[in-house]
Amino acid sequence: QAQLVESGGGLVQPGGSLRLSCAASGSIFTFYGMAWYRQAPRSQREMVATITLGGNTNYADSVKGRFTISRDNVKNTVYLQMNSLKHEDTAVYYCNRIGADMSNFWGQGTQVTVSS
């Protein structure tokens, strides 16, 4: 059974940092590149960062240079290090395989709020 458990969100001031974690079931993690997505209120879910099975990474322009995605293939965990956070980064963050859509299983997400 698919499992995606996101954690690490919270309230942070602008300019601060957070590190998100996502524990994924082996059925997803082993065979797919992974991605972080986010959904702000009244907005569509968007891709933030991706990492392939080979470790190649890609980022949305809005987070390039501030966010870093990584994966631990032993722990079946994907991370998102977020630095220099901005108000517009406020959203619920989700992880899933690259190319996931709303027909796929999704975890509960983790809330990130950037506010002074």
N, C-alpha and C positions, 0 to 999 in steps of 0.2 A: 504494500500500500504506500502511495506517495506520502512523503512527509516533508514539510518545509516549515521551519521554526525560526523566525526572525527575532532578534533581540538587540539591545544596545541603544535604542532611541532615548530621547529625553528632551529636556528644555535646556537650551544653550544660548548664550549671548552672541550677537554678531561678532564674527572673527574667531569664534571658538571652534573646538574640534569634537568629533564623536567618532567612535568606531562601531560599526554595525557588524553583527555576525548572523549567519544563516546556516543552520544545521539541516542538511538535505539527506533524504533517503538515498541509499546506494543506487536504486533503480534510476534515479534522475542524475545524480552526481557523476556516476561512472561513465555514462554514455553520452552526456551532453555538455556543451559549453554552458556556462552559467552567466546570469545577468542580474543586475539590480535595476528595479523599476521604482517609480514613485508616482503618487497621485495626490495632488493638492485639491483642496475643496473646489468643487465646480469645474474641475479640469479632468481631462482624460489621463489615463495612466500612460506614462512615458518611460522609455528606456533611459537609464542613467549611465550604466557602464556594463561592459561585457568582458568575459574572459573565456577563451576557447580551451579545449582540452589540452592543447599544446602550450597554453599560457600567454597567448597573444591577447592584448587588451585593446579596448576601444571605449571612447567616452563621448557623451553628449557635449556639444560645444559649451554649454552653460556651466559645466563642471570641470572641464579640461584644465589641468594644472592645479586643481584643488582637491580632487577626489582620486583615490587609488583603490582599485579592486585587486583582490588576490584570492587564492584558493589553497586549501590544505587538503591534499588528496588522501592523506591518512585519516584525517578526522571527518572527511566528507563535509567540509565547512567552507563557505565563501565569506569573505570579509569586504567591507567598504570603509576605508579610512577617509573621513571627511574633514578637511581643514578649511580655514578661512570661510566659515559658514556665513551665509547671507539670509536675509528675511525670506527671499524667494526660494530658498531650499526647504522651507517648511512644507511637509507632506507626510503621508504614510509611505514608508519604504517597504518594498517587497523584493524577495529574490525568487527566481525561477530559471528554468532553462532558457537559453537564447531562443527567441522566436515564439515564446509562449503567448497564447491569446486567452481570451476570457473563457474559452471552452476547456482550458486546462485547469487542473487543481492549483489553488493558490493558498498560501498560508494566511495567517491573521495580520501580518505586517507589523511594523514597529513605527510609532509616531515620532517624528522629529519636528521640534518646534524651535525656531530661531527668533528670539525676541529679547529686547532689552527691558 
